């Protein structure tokens, strides 16, 4: 019911510092949940309640109201409100450059040349 209520009230996702339960039901809601695992145990009997618009700590990271939280299968990133515009601009620029870079790679350019990693490798004589 917690996940259902969160989704109904507009939650876009949930990040937990512990395990989640009711995995199948939450999956059916289409509510992304990032947790440390799945467990049959519940905290409902503990009377644990939460709060809204207060600083929290998850996995040692303090998240404050106004922060942007991005999560996917690669991990979770938290940006302070002052970092959001700069990071979004950088990401848009990088994503905008990808189509041309993909064409260059199709034409034979090495990914390591584009990323700057080439400087860390010795030539092996391998074909491109």
Buried (B, 14 or more C-beta within 10 A) or exposed (E): EBBBEBBEEEBEBBBEEEBBBBBEEBEEBEBBBBBEEEEEEEEEEEEEEEEEEEEBEBEEBEBEEEBBBEBEEEEBEBBEEEEEEEBEEEEEEEEEEEEEBEEBBEEEBBEEEEEEEEEEEEEEEEEE
